[in-house]
Amino acid sequence: MESKDDRVVEIDCLERGLLSESGPREDCEAAAEEEEPVLYRASFEEMEEKFVKYRTAQWVLYSLPLVLAWGIGLFMLLYLPVRRYILRKEIRSRRLYLTPNAIVYKVVRPVPFPCFGVLKKEKHVLLPSVADIVIEQGYLQSLFGVYSIRFENVGVRRPPSDDVQIQGIANPASFRKAVLTRLSDMRNEAFSRQVSTVEDVSHLRTPTTWMSPSKSSKHDSFPQSGDLIILQKLEEVGSSVKRVQSLIEEQSPQTSEPYVLRARDST
């Protein structure tokens, strides 16, 4: 019978396979060895003490008002050392890094009673679906110097609670800059591919455009038989007109001489 951890590892393997270009892999071990390269890795170690103090203060603020509610807050205060242990184990296990295609977040979180095991969580956020990374800091977070980042989705209007939010990251501005730089590179690559595709299509169409003028020139240089007949008729008409003109010129001196003789006789 498969254990819970085995099922989690299998699901994580399939999720990594869906993110890759070749699709799900049959062998999970081979998939783990062929993971994508890491472009940027975020850190949580520097913020461990501040994060634990911030979450402890938050837990105490929630517990004090509940002391009056049937003593529930008192049990929460007694549970505080276990809570701090869980927070330390959680932030030490966090992994947040940037790959060429996605943002990967992994964490191993102990259950509320650590003797019962841990909960593994692995989240992959595809870069094309990321619109922006928001850096947030509330009033209580500002007292302890803790920041949180939130990934906004593209083209989907959702409440902020539905977005992926991670607290306790060190240097959130550097991580945001790395993600936005990678997004800009991906857009430039997509634009260059579109331009190259358009150029290839234009190169394929240019031979037909070059052949069409040659075909038309051939048709123009060799006129059809009807055009030849018309040209012959025009030449015959022109020759007949020239003959008529020559006959008129030959007859014009003969008609003018009798007219002159008659004029002299009358004088």
C-alpha positions in Angstrom: 0.0 0.0 0.0 1.3 3.4 -1.0 2.1 5.9 1.8 1.0 9.5 1.8 4.6 10.7 1.1 4.8 8.5 -1.9 1.7 9.9 -3.4 2.9 13.5 -2.8 6.2 12.7 -4.5 4.3 11.2 -7.5 2.1 14.3 -7.8 5.1 16.6 -7.6 6.8 14.6 -10.4 3.7 14.9 -12.6 3.5 18.6 -12.0 7.1 19.1 -13.0 6.5 17.0 -16.1 3.5 19.2 -17.1 5.7 22.3 -16.8 8.3 20.9 -19.1 8.1 21.0 -22.9 8.3 17.3 -23.4 5.3 16.5 -21.2 5.0 14.1 -18.3 7.9 11.8 -17.9 7.5 8.1 -17.2 10.3 7.9 -14.7 10.1 10.3 -11.7 13.8 9.9 -10.8 14.8 10.9 -14.3 12.5 13.9 -14.1 14.1 15.0 -10.9 17.5 14.8 -12.5 16.4 16.9 -15.5 14.9 19.8 -13.6 15.1 23.2 -15.1 18.1 25.5 -14.2 17.6 28.0 -11.4 17.9 31.6 -12.5 17.4 33.2 -9.1 17.0 31.7 -5.6 15.3 33.7 -2.8 16.5 33.4 0.8 14.6 33.1 4.1 17.5 32.4 6.6 18.2 36.1 7.3 14.5 36.7 8.3 14.0 33.7 10.5 14.2 35.5 13.9 12.1 38.4 12.7 9.5 36.2 11.1 9.2 34.0 14.3 8.8 37.1 16.5 6.2 38.6 14.1 4.1 35.4 14.0 4.5 35.0 17.8 3.3 38.6 18.4 0.4 37.9 16.0 -0.5 34.7 17.9 -0.4 36.5 21.3 -2.7 39.3 20.0 -5.2 36.6 18.9 -4.9 34.7 22.1 -5.5 37.6 24.6 -9.0 38.5 23.6 -9.9 34.8 23.6 -8.9 34.3 27.2 -12.3 35.6 28.2 -14.0 33.2 25.8 -14.2 30.1 27.9 -10.4 30.1 28.4 -9.6 29.3 24.8 -6.9 32.0 24.7 -5.2 30.3 27.7 -4.7 27.1 25.8 -3.4 29.1 22.8 -0.8 30.7 25.1 0.2 27.3 26.4 0.6 26.1 22.9 2.9 29.0 22.0 6.3 27.0 22.4 5.0 24.4 20.0 3.9 27.1 17.6 7.3 28.7 17.6 8.9 25.3 16.9 6.6 24.8 13.9 7.4 28.3 12.5 11.1 27.7 12.7 10.9 24.3 11.0 8.6 25.8 8.3 10.8 28.8 7.4 13.9 26.7 7.3 12.4 24.4 4.8 11.1 27.1 2.5 12.5 27.1 -1.1 11.6 29.8 -3.5 13.4 30.1 -6.9 13.0 31.2 -10.4 13.3 28.9 -13.4 13.1 29.9 -17.1 9.4 29.0 -17.2 8.0 29.2 -13.7 8.3 30.3 -10.1 8.7 27.3 -7.8 7.8 27.5 -4.1 8.4 24.4 -1.8 7.8 24.1 1.9 7.6 21.3 4.5 5.3 22.3 7.3 4.8 20.2 10.5 1.2 19.5 11.4 -0.2 21.3 14.5 1.0 18.3 16.5 4.5 17.5 15.1 4.4 13.9 16.3 1.9 13.1 13.5 4.2 14.1 10.6 4.6 16.9 8.2 2.8 18.5 5.3 4.6 19.0 2.0 3.6 21.7 -0.4 5.0 22.5 -3.8 3.6 25.4 -5.9 4.5 26.2 -9.5 3.4 29.6 -10.9 3.9 29.8 -14.7 5.6 33.0 -15.7 3.2 33.9 -18.6 0.4 33.9 -16.0 2.2 36.5 -13.8 1.1 40.1 -14.2 3.1 41.6 -11.4 4.7 40.9 -8.0 3.4 43.1 -5.2 5.6 43.8 -2.2 3.4 44.3 0.9 4.1 45.3 4.5 1.4 45.8 7.1 1.7 47.8 10.3 2.7 44.8 12.5 5.1 43.6 9.8 6.8 47.0 9.7 7.5 46.8 13.5 9.5 43.6 12.9 10.8 44.4 9.4 9.0 41.5 7.7 7.9 41.7 4.1 5.5 39.6 2.0 5.2 39.2 -1.7 2.0 38.4 -3.7 1.8 37.2 -7.3 -1.0 38.8 -9.4 -2.5 36.9 -12.2 -2.8 38.1 -15.8 -6.3 39.0 -17.1 -8.1 37.5 -14.1 -9.7 39.8 -11.5 -9.6 37.9 -8.2 -9.5 39.1 -4.6 -6.0 39.4 -3.1 -6.7 36.4 -0.9 -6.8 34.1 -3.9 -3.3 35.1 -5.0 -0.1 33.3 -3.9 1.3 35.1 -0.9 4.6 34.4 0.8 5.9 36.0 4.0 9.3 36.4 5.4 11.3 36.6 2.2 14.7 38.4 2.4 15.3 41.1 -0.3 11.9 40.9 -2.0 12.8 43.8 -4.4 15.7 41.7 -5.9 13.4 38.7 -6.4 10.7 41.0 -8.0 13.4 42.5 -10.3 14.6 39.0 -11.4 11.1 37.9 -12.2 10.2 41.0 -14.2 13.5 40.8 -16.1 12.8 37.2 -17.1 9.2 38.2 -18.2 10.7 41.0 -20.3 13.1 38.5 -21.9 10.3 36.1 -22.7 8.2 38.8 -24.4 11.2 39.9 -26.5 11.8 36.3 -27.5 8.2 35.8 -28.5 8.3 39.1 -30.5 11.5 38.0 -32.3 9.9 34.7 -33.2 6.8 36.4 -34.6 9.1 38.7 -36.7 11.1 35.8 -38.0 7.9 33.9 -38.9 6.6 36.9 -40.8 9.9 37.2 -42.7 9.8 33.6 -43.6 6.3 33.9 -45.0 7.3 37.0 -47.0 10.4 35.1 -48.4 8.1 32.3 -49.5 5.8 34.6 -51.3 8.4 36.7 -53.1 9.2 34.0 -55.9 5.6 34.1 -57.0 5.7 37.9 -57.2 8.9 37.7 -59.1 7.5 35.2 -61.6 4.3 37.2 -62.3 6.0 40.1 -64.1 8.0 37.8 -66.2 4.8 36.0 -67.3 3.1 39.2 -68.1 6.2 40.4 -70.1 6.1 37.2 -72.1 2.5 37.8 -73.0 3.2 41.4 -73.8 6.2 40.6 -76.1 4.2 38.1 -78.1 0.9 39.6 -79.2 -2.0 37.4 -80.2 -3.3 36.7 -83.8 -6.2 39.2 -83.4 -3.7 42.0 -82.8 -1.7 41.1 -85.9 -4.8 41.3 -88.0 -5.7 44.7 -86.7 -2.2 46.0 -87.4 -2.4 44.7 -91.0 -5.7 46.5 -91.5 -4.3 49.7 -90.2 -1.3 49.4 -92.5 -3.7 48.8 -95.5 -5.8 51.9 -94.6 -2.7 54.0 -94.3 -1.4 53.0 -97.7 -4.8 53.6 -99.3 -4.9 57.1 -97.8 -1.5 57.8 -99.2 -2.6 56.8 -102.6 -5.6 59.1 -102.5 -3.4 62.0 -101.4 -1.0 61.3 -104.3 -3.9 61.2 -106.9 -5.3 64.5 -105.6 -1.9 66.2 -105.8 -1.5 65.0 -109.5 -4.9 66.3 -110.5 -4.7 69.7 -108.8 -2.3 71.4 -111.6 -4.6 70.3 -114.4 -7.6 71.9 -112.9 -5.9 75.2 -112.2 -4.5 75.8 -115.8 -7.9 76.0 -117.6 -9.1 78.4 -115.0 -6.2 80.7 -115.8 -6.8 80.5 -119.6 -10.5 81.5 -119.3 -9.5 84.4 -117.3 -7.1 85.7 -119.9 -9.8 85.3 -122.7 -12.2 87.4 -120.8 -9.7 90.2 -120.7 
